[in-house]
Amino acid sequence: MTGALPAAPSVRVWIAILLIGVATYGFRLSFIHLFGRIDEVPAAIKRPLRYVPPAVLAALVLPDLVTLGPSVAATLLDERLIAGAVAGVVAWRTENVFATIAVGMGVLWLFRFVAFA
């Protein structure tokens, strides 16, 4: 055999993790360095950045709200989905994060209290 022996799978995994970590650190550091050198964030970058917080929140919340039940009616009448819809209306009308969370949690707790009473 003239070729080198392949690295163990665990070594390959750790090398991949290390390289991904270095790349992530470099990417984040480049933005810190870039925004430290410029006075104003360009509008072309600022516009898409406005959508990052709602996208992250939706990615965290929606999978828990939309759970498939045994039927369409059970899915649409799920207490979490209804509370989330009410919270969505409150968020749209008031644009107040605290009011949105308070009303959404209040509706969810009310549904759960009534269900167990």
Backbone atoms as SQL, in Angstrom:
CREATE TABLE atoms (id INTEGER PRIMARY KEY, chain TEXT, resi INTEGER, resn TEXT, atom TEXT, x REAL, y REAL, z REAL);
INSERT INTO atoms VALUES
  (1, 'A', 1, 'MET', 'N', 0.842, -1.178, 0.000),
  (2, 'A', 1, 'MET', 'CA', 0.000, 0.000, 0.000),
  (3, 'A', 1, 'MET', 'C', 0.886, 1.239, 0.000),
  (4, 'A', 2, 'THR', 'N', 0.640, 2.081, -0.965),
  (5, 'A', 2, 'THR', 'CA', 1.440, 3.293, -1.050),
  (6, 'A', 2, 'THR', 'C', 0.706, 4.514, -0.530),
  (7, 'A', 3, 'GLY', 'N', -0.620, 4.449, -0.464),
  (8, 'A', 3, 'GLY', 'CA', -1.398, 5.612, -0.023),
  (9, 'A', 3, 'GLY', 'C', -1.455, 5.701, 1.493),
  (10, 'A', 4, 'ALA', 'N', -1.754, 6.870, 1.960),
  (11, 'A', 4, 'ALA', 'CA', -1.883, 7.078, 3.401),
  (12, 'A', 4, 'ALA', 'C', -3.196, 6.483, 3.882),
  (13, 'A', 5, 'LEU', 'N', -3.213, 6.075, 5.113),
  (14, 'A', 5, 'LEU', 'CA', -4.433, 5.533, 5.696),
  (15, 'A', 5, 'LEU', 'C', -5.447, 6.656, 5.890),
  (16, 'A', 6, 'PRO', 'N', -6.720, 6.383, 5.653),
  (17, 'A', 6, 'PRO', 'CA', -7.729, 7.431, 5.864),
  (18, 'A', 6, 'PRO', 'C', -7.864, 7.742, 7.348),
  (19, 'A', 7, 'ALA', 'N', -8.204, 8.975, 7.619),
  (20, 'A', 7, 'ALA', 'CA', -8.395, 9.386, 9.010),
  (21, 'A', 7, 'ALA', 'C', -9.625, 8.698, 9.580),
  (22, 'A', 8, 'ALA', 'N', -9.602, 8.472, 10.866),
  (23, 'A', 8, 'ALA', 'CA', -10.750, 7.859, 11.529),
  (24, 'A', 8, 'ALA', 'C', -11.960, 8.778, 11.395),
  (25, 'A', 9, 'PRO', 'N', -13.157, 8.208, 11.329),
  (26, 'A', 9, 'PRO', 'CA', -14.350, 9.055, 11.171),
  (27, 'A', 9, 'PRO', 'C', -14.478, 10.120, 12.249),
  (28, 'A', 10, 'SER', 'N', -14.097, 9.803, 13.474),
  (29, 'A', 10, 'SER', 'CA', -14.227, 10.794, 14.540),
  (30, 'A', 10, 'SER', 'C', -13.266, 11.961, 14.319),
  (31, 'A', 11, 'VAL', 'N', -12.096, 11.697, 13.773),
  (32, 'A', 11, 'VAL', 'CA', -11.143, 12.768, 13.485),
  (33, 'A', 11, 'VAL', 'C', -11.696, 13.656, 12.377),
  (34, 'A', 12, 'ARG', 'N', -12.295, 13.051, 11.359),
  (35, 'A', 12, 'ARG', 'CA', -12.888, 13.831, 10.266),
  (36, 'A', 12, 'ARG', 'C', -14.007, 14.732, 10.784),
  (37, 'A', 13, 'VAL', 'N', -14.790, 14.210, 11.678),
  (38, 'A', 13, 'VAL', 'CA', -15.887, 15.003, 12.239),
  (39, 'A', 13, 'VAL', 'C', -15.331, 16.193, 13.000),
  (40, 'A', 14, 'TRP', 'N', -14.304, 15.979, 13.814),
  (41, 'A', 14, 'TRP', 'CA', -13.724, 17.080, 14.586),
  (42, 'A', 14, 'TRP', 'C', -13.041, 18.098, 13.683),
  (43, 'A', 15, 'ILE', 'N', -12.430, 17.643, 12.609),
  (44, 'A', 15, 'ILE', 'CA', -11.833, 18.581, 11.649),
  (45, 'A', 15, 'ILE', 'C', -12.919, 19.419, 10.993),
  (46, 'A', 16, 'ALA', 'N', -14.029, 18.788, 10.617),
  (47, 'A', 16, 'ALA', 'CA', -15.145, 19.528, 10.011),
  (48, 'A', 16, 'ALA', 'C', -15.721, 20.543, 10.992),
  (49, 'A', 17, 'ILE', 'N', -15.893, 20.144, 12.238),
  (50, 'A', 17, 'ILE', 'CA', -16.419, 21.065, 13.254),
  (51, 'A', 17, 'ILE', 'C', -15.470, 22.237, 13.445),
  (52, 'A', 18, 'LEU', 'N', -14.184, 21.963, 13.501),
  (53, 'A', 18, 'LEU', 'CA', -13.193, 23.030, 13.665),
  (54, 'A', 18, 'LEU', 'C', -13.211, 23.993, 12.478),
  (55, 'A', 19, 'LEU', 'N', -13.249, 23.465, 11.264),
  (56, 'A', 19, 'LEU', 'CA', -13.262, 24.326, 10.077),
  (57, 'A', 19, 'LEU', 'C', -14.538, 25.160, 9.999),
  (58, 'A', 20, 'ILE', 'N', -15.663, 24.567, 10.327),
  (59, 'A', 20, 'ILE', 'CA', -16.922, 25.317, 10.316),
  (60, 'A', 20, 'ILE', 'C', -16.896, 26.397, 11.392),
  (61, 'A', 21, 'GLY', 'N', -16.352, 26.083, 12.557),
  (62, 'A', 21, 'GLY', 'CA', -16.238, 27.086, 13.618),
  (63, 'A', 21, 'GLY', 'C', -15.345, 28.244, 13.216),
  (64, 'A', 22, 'VAL', 'N', -14.211, 27.953, 12.590),
  (65, 'A', 22, 'VAL', 'CA', -13.306, 29.013, 12.134),
  (66, 'A', 22, 'VAL', 'C', -13.985, 29.865, 11.068),
  (67, 'A', 23, 'ALA', 'N', -14.696, 29.225, 10.139),
  (68, 'A', 23, 'ALA', 'CA', -15.398, 29.978, 9.094),
  (69, 'A', 23, 'ALA', 'C', -16.488, 30.867, 9.691),
  (70, 'A', 24, 'THR', 'N', -17.236, 30.352, 10.653),
  (71, 'A', 24, 'THR', 'CA', -18.281, 31.148, 11.298),
  (72, 'A', 24, 'THR', 'C', -17.680, 32.324, 12.051),
  (73, 'A', 25, 'TYR', 'N', -16.615, 32.074, 12.778),
  (74, 'A', 25, 'TYR', 'CA', -15.946, 33.149, 13.518),
  (75, 'A', 25, 'TYR', 'C', -15.421, 34.208, 12.552),
  (76, 'A', 26, 'GLY', 'N', -14.809, 33.788, 11.461),
  (77, 'A', 26, 'GLY', 'CA', -14.303, 34.735, 10.470),
  (78, 'A', 26, 'GLY', 'C', -15.408, 35.551, 9.834),
  (79, 'A', 27, 'PHE', 'N', -16.524, 34.910, 9.540),
  (80, 'A', 27, 'PHE', 'CA', -17.656, 35.618, 8.941),
  (81, 'A', 27, 'PHE', 'C', -18.200, 36.672, 9.899),
  (82, 'A', 28, 'ARG', 'N', -18.380, 36.319, 11.139),
  (83, 'A', 28, 'ARG', 'CA', -18.890, 37.286, 12.127),
  (84, 'A', 28, 'ARG', 'C', -17.884, 38.397, 12.393),
  (85, 'A', 29, 'LEU', 'N', -16.625, 38.048, 12.481),
  (86, 'A', 29, 'LEU', 'CA', -15.593, 39.053, 12.714),
  (87, 'A', 29, 'LEU', 'C', -15.502, 40.031, 11.546),
  (88, 'A', 30, 'SER', 'N', -15.720, 39.540, 10.331),
  (89, 'A', 30, 'SER', 'CA', -15.659, 40.437, 9.174),
  (90, 'A', 30, 'SER', 'C', -16.752, 41.496, 9.252),
  (91, 'A', 31, 'PHE', 'N', -17.942, 41.129, 9.707),
  (92, 'A', 31, 'PHE', 'CA', -19.009, 42.124, 9.830),
  (93, 'A', 31, 'PHE', 'C', -18.716, 43.114, 10.952),
  (94, 'A', 32, 'ILE', 'N', -18.168, 42.639, 12.049),
  (95, 'A', 32, 'ILE', 'CA', -17.811, 43.549, 13.137),
  (96, 'A', 32, 'ILE', 'C', -16.743, 44.525, 12.658),
  (97, 'A', 33, 'HIS', 'N', -15.766, 44.007, 11.946),
  (98, 'A', 33, 'HIS', 'CA', -14.700, 44.861, 11.422),
  (99, 'A', 33, 'HIS', 'C', -15.246, 45.830, 10.374),
  (100, 'A', 34, 'LEU', 'N', -16.113, 45.340, 9.489),
  (101, 'A', 34, 'LEU', 'CA', -16.672, 46.186, 8.430),
  (102, 'A', 34, 'LEU', 'C', -17.525, 47.298, 9.016),
  (103, 'A', 35, 'PHE', 'N', -18.420, 46.973, 9.941),
  (104, 'A', 35, 'PHE', 'CA', -19.304, 47.993, 10.501),
  (105, 'A', 35, 'PHE', 'C', -18.566, 48.910, 11.479),
  (106, 'A', 36, 'GLY', 'N', -17.399, 48.513, 11.939),
  (107, 'A', 36, 'GLY', 'CA', -16.597, 49.410, 12.747),
  (108, 'A', 36, 'GLY', 'C', -15.886, 50.466, 11.906),
  (109, 'A', 37, 'ARG', 'N', -15.731, 50.199, 10.620),
  (110, 'A', 37, 'ARG', 'CA', -15.025, 51.126, 9.736),
  (111, 'A', 37, 'ARG', 'C', -15.949, 52.094, 9.010),
  (112, 'A', 38, 'ILE', 'N', -17.208, 51.752, 8.849),
  (113, 'A', 38, 'ILE', 'CA', -18.108, 52.648, 8.120),
  (114, 'A', 38, 'ILE', 'C', -19.002, 53.379, 9.110),
  (115, 'A', 39, 'ASP', 'N', -19.367, 54.597, 8.755),
  (116, 'A', 39, 'ASP', 'CA', -20.177, 55.419, 9.653),
  (117, 'A', 39, 'ASP', 'C', -21.646, 55.033, 9.615),
  (118, 'A', 40, 'GLU', 'N', -22.159, 54.753, 8.451),
  (119, 'A', 40, 'GLU', 'CA', -23.583, 54.486, 8.265),
  (120, 'A', 40, 'GLU', 'C', -23.748, 53.170, 7.516),
  (121, 'A', 41, 'VAL', 'N', -24.664, 52.338, 7.971),
  (122, 'A', 41, 'VAL', 'CA', -24.954, 51.096, 7.263),
  (123, 'A', 41, 'VAL', 'C', -25.698, 51.462, 5.983),
  (124, 'A', 42, 'PRO', 'N', -25.253, 50.961, 4.848),
  (125, 'A', 42, 'PRO', 'CA', -25.929, 51.300, 3.593),
  (126, 'A', 42, 'PRO', 'C', -27.386, 50.843, 3.597),
  (127, 'A', 43, 'ALA', 'N', -28.228, 51.605, 2.907),
  (128, 'A', 43, 'ALA', 'CA', -29.663, 51.291, 2.863),
  (129, 'A', 43, 'ALA', 'C', -29.919, 49.936, 2.225),
  (130, 'A', 44, 'ALA', 'N', -29.081, 49.551, 1.269),
  (131, 'A', 44, 'ALA', 'CA', -29.256, 48.252, 0.614),
  (132, 'A', 44, 'ALA', 'C', -29.050, 47.096, 1.590),
  (133, 'A', 45, 'ILE', 'N', -28.288, 47.307, 2.642),
  (134, 'A', 45, 'ILE', 'CA', -28.094, 46.277, 3.669),
  (135, 'A', 45, 'ILE', 'C', -29.114, 46.441, 4.786),
  (136, 'A', 46, 'LYS', 'N', -29.457, 47.676, 5.102),
  (137, 'A', 46, 'LYS', 'CA', -30.377, 47.948, 6.204),
  (138, 'A', 46, 'LYS', 'C', -31.790, 47.433, 5.910),
  (139, 'A', 47, 'ARG', 'N', -32.242, 47.548, 4.660),
  (140, 'A', 47, 'ARG', 'CA', -33.604, 47.095, 4.315),
  (141, 'A', 47, 'ARG', 'C', -33.811, 45.610, 4.594),
  (142, 'A', 48, 'PRO', 'N', -32.958, 44.717, 4.086),
  (143, 'A', 48, 'PRO', 'CA', -33.196, 43.296, 4.381),
  (144, 'A', 48, 'PRO', 'C', -32.991, 42.931, 5.850),
  (145, 'A', 49, 'LEU', 'N', -32.124, 43.663, 6.549),
  (146, 'A', 49, 'LEU', 'CA', -31.888, 43.350, 7.960),
  (147, 'A', 49, 'LEU', 'C', -33.115, 43.612, 8.830),
  (148, 'A', 50, 'ARG', 'N', -34.050, 44.440, 8.360),
  (149, 'A', 50, 'ARG', 'CA', -35.284, 44.686, 9.115),
  (150, 'A', 50, 'ARG', 'C', -36.116, 43.422, 9.257),
  (151, 'A', 51, 'TYR', 'N', -35.974, 42.497, 8.313),
  (152, 'A', 51, 'TYR', 'CA', -36.806, 41.298, 8.307),
  (153, 'A', 51, 'TYR', 'C', -36.195, 40.136, 9.081),
  (154, 'A', 52, 'VAL', 'N', -35.003, 40.293, 9.607),
  (155, 'A', 52, 'VAL', 'CA', -34.363, 39.194, 10.337),
  (156, 'A', 52, 'VAL', 'C', -35.099, 38.867, 11.639),
  (157, 'A', 53, 'PRO', 'N', -35.401, 39.839, 12.524),
  (158, 'A', 53, 'PRO', 'CA', -36.094, 39.474, 13.770),
  (159, 'A', 53, 'PRO', 'C', -37.456, 38.800, 13.558),
  (160, 'A', 54, 'PRO', 'N', -38.334, 39.311, 12.654),
  (161, 'A', 54, 'PRO', 'CA', -39.596, 38.591, 12.460),
  (162, 'A', 54, 'PRO', 'C', -39.405, 37.195, 11.877),
  (163, 'A', 55, 'ALA', 'N', -38.411, 37.030, 11.018),
  (164, 'A', 55, 'ALA', 'CA', -38.173, 35.710, 10.435),
  (165, 'A', 55, 'ALA', 'C', -37.689, 34.720, 11.489),
  (166, 'A', 56, 'VAL', 'N', -36.819, 35.168, 12.366),
  (167, 'A', 56, 'VAL', 'CA', -36.325, 34.295, 13.437),
  (168, 'A', 56, 'VAL', 'C', -37.458, 33.944, 14.397),
  (169, 'A', 57, 'LEU', 'N', -38.264, 34.939, 14.764),
  (170, 'A', 57, 'LEU', 'CA', -39.388, 34.685, 15.666),
  (171, 'A', 57, 'LEU', 'C', -40.380, 33.709, 15.039),
  (172, 'A', 58, 'ALA', 'N', -40.682, 33.898, 13.767),
  (173, 'A', 58, 'ALA', 'CA', -41.602, 32.982, 13.086),
  (174, 'A', 58, 'ALA', 'C', -41.032, 31.570, 13.037),
  (175, 'A', 59, 'ALA', 'N', -39.743, 31.446, 12.780),
  (176, 'A', 59, 'ALA', 'CA', -39.122, 30.121, 12.732),
  (177, 'A', 59, 'ALA', 'C', -39.151, 29.429, 14.090),
  (178, 'A', 60, 'LEU', 'N', -39.121, 30.196, 15.163),
  (179, 'A', 60, 'LEU', 'CA', -39.160, 29.605, 16.497),
  (180, 'A', 60, 'LEU', 'C', -40.576, 29.275, 16.956),
  (181, 'A', 61, 'VAL', 'N', -41.550, 30.114, 16.596),
  (182, 'A', 61, 'VAL', 'CA', -42.900, 29.994, 17.143),
  (183, 'A', 61, 'VAL', 'C', -43.813, 29.127, 16.279),
  (184, 'A', 62, 'LEU', 'N', -43.780, 29.293, 14.974),
  (185, 'A', 62, 'LEU', 'CA', -44.753, 28.619, 14.111),
  (186, 'A', 62, 'LEU', 'C', -44.751, 27.092, 14.198),
  (187, 'A', 63, 'PRO', 'N', -43.616, 26.419, 14.282),
  (188, 'A', 63, 'PRO', 'CA', -43.692, 24.956, 14.393),
  (189, 'A', 63, 'PRO', 'C', -44.468, 24.478, 15.615),
  (190, 'A', 64, 'ASP', 'N', -44.452, 25.245, 16.700),
  (191, 'A', 64, 'ASP', 'CA', -45.200, 24.849, 17.888),
  (192, 'A', 64, 'ASP', 'C', -46.684, 25.172, 17.745),
  (193, 'A', 65, 'LEU', 'N', -47.012, 26.199, 16.962),
  (194, 'A', 65, 'LEU', 'CA', -48.418, 26.567, 16.785),
  (195, 'A', 65, 'LEU', 'C', -49.144, 25.618, 15.847),
  (196, 'A', 66, 'VAL', 'N', -48.492, 25.228, 14.791),
  (197, 'A', 66, 'VAL', 'CA', -49.142, 24.424, 13.757),
  (198, 'A', 66, 'VAL', 'C', -48.781, 22.959, 13.980),
  (199, 'A', 67, 'THR', 'N', -49.612, 22.282, 14.728),
  (200, 'A', 67, 'THR', 'CA', -49.436, 20.851, 14.943),
  (201, 'A', 67, 'THR', 'C', -50.590, 20.133, 14.270),
  (202, 'A', 68, 'LEU', 'N', -50.288, 19.077, 13.573),
  (203, 'A', 68, 'LEU', 'CA', -51.324, 18.350, 12.856),
  (204, 'A', 68, 'LEU', 'C', -52.087, 17.443, 13.812),
  (205, 'A', 69, 'GLY', 'N', -53.400, 17.614, 13.802),
  (206, 'A', 69, 'GLY', 'CA', -54.261, 16.772, 14.609),
  (207, 'A', 69, 'GLY', 'C', -54.775, 15.612, 13.780),
  (208, 'A', 70, 'PRO', 'N', -55.623, 14.790, 14.375),
  (209, 'A', 70, 'PRO', 'CA', -56.164, 13.650, 13.633),
  (210, 'A', 70, 'PRO', 'C', -57.111, 14.066, 12.512),
  (211, 'A', 71, 'SER', 'N', -57.630, 15.298, 12.585),
  (212, 'A', 71, 'SER', 'CA', -58.518, 15.786, 11.530),
  (213, 'A', 71, 'SER', 'C', -58.245, 17.267, 11.303),
  (214, 'A', 72, 'VAL', 'N', -58.822, 17.792, 10.228),
  (215, 'A', 72, 'VAL', 'CA', -58.653, 19.213, 9.923),
  (216, 'A', 72, 'VAL', 'C', -59.291, 20.060, 11.018),
  (217, 'A', 73, 'ALA', 'N', -60.456, 19.650, 11.494),
  (218, 'A', 73, 'ALA', 'CA', -61.143, 20.407, 12.543),
  (219, 'A', 73, 'ALA', 'C', -60.312, 20.439, 13.821),
  (220, 'A', 74, 'ALA', 'N', -59.711, 19.315, 14.177),
  (221, 'A', 74, 'ALA', 'CA', -58.880, 19.275, 15.384),
  (222, 'A', 74, 'ALA', 'C', -57.651, 20.165, 15.230),
  (223, 'A', 75, 'THR', 'N', -57.116, 20.222, 14.027),
  (224, 'A', 75, 'THR', 'CA', -55.957, 21.086, 13.786),
  (225, 'A', 75, 'THR', 'C', -56.346, 22.548, 13.882),
  (226, 'A', 76, 'LEU', 'N', -57.459, 22.933, 13.274),
  (227, 'A', 76, 'LEU', 'CA', -57.883, 24.330, 13.266),
  (228, 'A', 76, 'LEU', 'C', -58.405, 24.793, 14.620),
  (229, 'A', 77, 'LEU', 'N', -58.877, 23.875, 15.449),
  (230, 'A', 77, 'LEU', 'CA', -59.391, 24.239, 16.764),
  (231, 'A', 77, 'LEU', 'C', -58.365, 24.023, 17.874),
  (232, 'A', 78, 'ASP', 'N', -57.120, 23.826, 17.504),
  (233, 'A', 78, 'ASP', 'CA', -56.063, 23.652, 18.503),
  (234, 'A', 78, 'ASP', 'C', -55.898, 24.945, 19.293),
  (235, 'A', 79, 'GLU', 'N', -55.799, 24.816, 20.597),
  (236, 'A', 79, 'GLU', 'CA', -55.732, 26.001, 21.469),
  (237, 'A', 79, 'GLU', 'C', -54.510, 26.867, 21.179),
  (238, 'A', 80, 'ARG', 'N', -53.390, 26.242, 20.833),
  (239, 'A', 80, 'ARG', 'CA', -52.184, 27.031, 20.538),
  (240, 'A', 80, 'ARG', 'C', -52.334, 27.822, 19.250),
  (241, 'A', 81, 'LEU', 'N', -52.972, 27.227, 18.250),
  (242, 'A', 81, 'LEU', 'CA', -53.174, 27.929, 16.981),
  (243, 'A', 81, 'LEU', 'C', -54.116, 29.113, 17.157),
  (244, 'A', 82, 'ILE', 'N', -55.184, 28.934, 17.915),
  (245, 'A', 82, 'ILE', 'CA', -56.135, 30.032, 18.149),
  (246, 'A', 82, 'ILE', 'C', -55.470, 31.143, 18.956),
  (247, 'A', 83, 'ALA', 'N', -54.738, 30.793, 20.007),
  (248, 'A', 83, 'ALA', 'CA', -54.038, 31.810, 20.804),
  (249, 'A', 83, 'ALA', 'C', -52.996, 32.532, 19.961),
  (250, 'A', 84, 'GLY', 'N', -52.313, 31.813, 19.090),
  (251, 'A', 84, 'GLY', 'CA', -51.341, 32.441, 18.200),
  (252, 'A', 84, 'GLY', 'C', -51.994, 33.381, 17.211),
  (253, 'A', 85, 'ALA', 'N', -53.175, 33.007, 16.704),
  (254, 'A', 85, 'ALA', 'CA', -53.899, 33.885, 15.781),
  (255, 'A', 85, 'ALA', 'C', -54.349, 35.158, 16.485),
  (256, 'A', 86, 'VAL', 'N', -54.850, 35.017, 17.711),
  (257, 'A', 86, 'VAL', 'CA', -55.253, 36.202, 18.485),
  (258, 'A', 86, 'VAL', 'C', -54.032, 37.086, 18.751),
  (259, 'A', 87, 'ALA', 'N', -52.913, 36.474, 19.114),
  (260, 'A', 87, 'ALA', 'CA', -51.684, 37.244, 19.345),
  (261, 'A', 87, 'ALA', 'C', -51.223, 37.925, 18.065),
  (262, 'A', 88, 'GLY', 'N', -51.396, 37.270, 16.925),
  (263, 'A', 88, 'GLY', 'CA', -51.040, 37.883, 15.646),
  (264, 'A', 88, 'GLY', 'C', -51.869, 39.113, 15.347),
  (265, 'A', 89, 'VAL', 'N', -53.162, 39.050, 15.653),
  (266, 'A', 89, 'VAL', 'CA', -54.031, 40.218, 15.452),
  (267, 'A', 89, 'VAL', 'C', -53.610, 41.356, 16.382),
  (268, 'A', 90, 'VAL', 'N', -53.304, 41.021, 17.631),
  (269, 'A', 90, 'VAL', 'CA', -52.858, 42.048, 18.585),
  (270, 'A', 90, 'VAL', 'C', -51.545, 42.672, 18.109),
  (271, 'A', 91, 'ALA', 'N', -50.629, 41.857, 17.621),
  (272, 'A', 91, 'ALA', 'CA', -49.350, 42.382, 17.124),
  (273, 'A', 91, 'ALA', 'C', -49.567, 43.302, 15.932),
  (274, 'A', 92, 'TRP', 'N', -50.470, 42.928, 15.055),
  (275, 'A', 92, 'TRP', 'CA', -50.749, 43.733, 13.858),
  (276, 'A', 92, 'TRP', 'C', -51.393, 45.065, 14.224),
  (277, 'A', 93, 'ARG', 'N', -52.315, 45.029, 15.192),
  (278, 'A', 93, 'ARG', 'CA', -53.047, 46.253, 15.540),
  (279, 'A', 93, 'ARG', 'C', -52.249, 47.180, 16.457),
  (280, 'A', 94, 'THR', 'N', -51.508, 46.623, 17.413),
  (281, 'A', 94, 'THR', 'CA', -50.841, 47.471, 18.406),
  (282, 'A', 94, 'THR', 'C', -49.357, 47.688, 18.135),
  (283, 'A', 95, 'GLU', 'N', -48.715, 46.747, 17.451),
  (284, 'A', 95, 'GLU', 'CA', -47.262, 46.766, 17.237),
  (285, 'A', 95, 'GLU', 'C', -46.502, 46.846, 18.564),
  (286, 'A', 96, 'ASN', 'N', -47.064, 46.215, 19.588),
  (287, 'A', 96, 'ASN', 'CA', -46.482, 46.212, 20.923),
  (288, 'A', 96, 'ASN', 'C', -46.146, 44.764, 21.286),
  (289, 'A', 97, 'VAL', 'N', -44.864, 44.485, 21.466),
  (290, 'A', 97, 'VAL', 'CA', -44.426, 43.118, 21.743),
  (291, 'A', 97, 'VAL', 'C', -44.975, 42.617, 23.075),
  (292, 'A', 98, 'PHE', 'N', -44.930, 43.458, 24.110),
  (293, 'A', 98, 'PHE', 'CA', -45.417, 43.038, 25.424),
  (294, 'A', 98, 'PHE', 'C', -46.909, 42.706, 25.375),
  (295, 'A', 99, 'ALA', 'N', -47.702, 43.555, 24.724),
  (296, 'A', 99, 'ALA', 'CA', -49.143, 43.295, 24.611),
  (297, 'A', 99, 'ALA', 'C', -49.399, 42.015, 23.830),
  (298, 'A', 100, 'THR', 'N', -48.624, 41.786, 22.792),
  (299, 'A', 100, 'THR', 'CA', -48.790, 40.574, 21.985),
  (300, 'A', 100, 'THR', 'C', -48.542, 39.325, 22.817),
  (301, 'A', 101, 'ILE', 'N', -47.447, 39.312, 23.555),
  (302, 'A', 101, 'ILE', 'CA', -47.120, 38.142, 24.378),
  (303, 'A', 101, 'ILE', 'C', -48.135, 37.971, 25.500),
  (304, 'A', 102, 'ALA', 'N', -48.520, 39.074, 26.149),
  (305, 'A', 102, 'ALA', 'CA', -49.470, 39.000, 27.263),
  (306, 'A', 102, 'ALA', 'C', -50.826, 38.481, 26.799),
  (307, 'A', 103, 'VAL', 'N', -51.339, 39.008, 25.701),
  (308, 'A', 103, 'VAL', 'CA', -52.651, 38.570, 25.214),
  (309, 'A', 103, 'VAL', 'C', -52.577, 37.130, 24.711),
  (310, 'A', 104, 'GLY', 'N', -51.531, 36.794, 23.973),
  (311, 'A', 104, 'GLY', 'CA', -51.393, 35.422, 23.474),
  (312, 'A', 104, 'GLY', 'C', -51.317, 34.408, 24.599),
  (313, 'A', 105, 'MET', 'N', -50.506, 34.689, 25.609),
  (314, 'A', 105, 'MET', 'CA', -50.398, 33.771, 26.741),
  (315, 'A', 105, 'MET', 'C', -51.688, 33.742, 27.554),
  (316, 'A', 106, 'GLY', 'N', -52.335, 34.901, 27.699),
  (317, 'A', 106, 'GLY', 'CA', -53.609, 34.941, 28.420),
  (318, 'A', 106, 'GLY', 'C', -54.670, 34.087, 27.750),
  (319, 'A', 107, 'VAL', 'N', -54.773, 34.188, 26.432),
  (320, 'A', 107, 'VAL', 'CA', -55.757, 33.377, 25.696),
  (321, 'A', 107, 'VAL', 'C', -55.411, 31.895, 25.814),
  (322, 'A', 108, 'LEU', 'N', -54.138, 31.555, 25.694),
  (323, 'A', 108, 'LEU', 'CA', -53.730, 30.155, 25.812),
  (324, 'A', 108, 'LEU', 'C', -54.042, 29.612, 27.202),
  (325, 'A', 109, 'TRP', 'N', -53.708, 30.380, 28.228),
  (326, 'A', 109, 'TRP', 'CA', -53.999, 29.936, 29.595),
  (327, 'A', 109, 'TRP', 'C', -55.504, 29.832, 29.840),
  (328, 'A', 110, 'LEU', 'N', -56.275, 30.740, 29.280),
  (329, 'A', 110, 'LEU', 'CA', -57.730, 30.683, 29.418),
  (330, 'A', 110, 'LEU', 'C', -58.281, 29.409, 28.789),
  (331, 'A', 111, 'PHE', 'N', -57.827, 29.096, 27.574),
  (332, 'A', 111, 'PHE', 'CA', -58.275, 27.860, 26.923),
  (333, 'A', 111, 'PHE', 'C', -57.887, 26.635, 27.739),
  (334, 'A', 112, 'ARG', 'N', -56.697, 26.614, 28.267),
  (335, 'A', 112, 'ARG', 'CA', -56.258, 25.455, 29.051),
  (336, 'A', 112, 'ARG', 'C', -57.004, 25.362, 30.379),
  (337, 'A', 113, 'PHE', 'N', -57.320, 26.511, 30.992),
  (338, 'A', 113, 'PHE', 'CA', -58.084, 26.514, 32.240),
  (339, 'A', 113, 'PHE', 'C', -59.497, 26.000, 31.994),
  (340, 'A', 114, 'VAL', 'N', -60.128, 26.468, 30.918),
  (341, 'A', 114, 'VAL', 'CA', -61.496, 26.042, 30.602),
  (342, 'A', 114, 'VAL', 'C', -61.513, 24.560, 30.245),
  (343, 'A', 115, 'ALA', 'N', -60.481, 24.080, 29.565),
  (344, 'A', 115, 'ALA', 'CA', -60.438, 22.673, 29.166),
  (345, 'A', 115, 'ALA', 'C', -60.323, 21.753, 30.376),
  (346, 'A', 116, 'PHE', 'N', -59.637, 22.193, 31.427),
  (347, 'A', 116, 'PHE', 'CA', -59.460, 21.351, 32.607),
  (348, 'A', 116, 'PHE', 'C', -60.533, 21.587, 33.664),
  (349, 'A', 117, 'ALA', 'N', -61.347, 22.623, 33.528),
  (350, 'A', 117, 'ALA', 'CA', -62.368, 22.931, 34.532),
  (351, 'A', 117, 'ALA', 'C', -63.577, 22.044, 34.387);
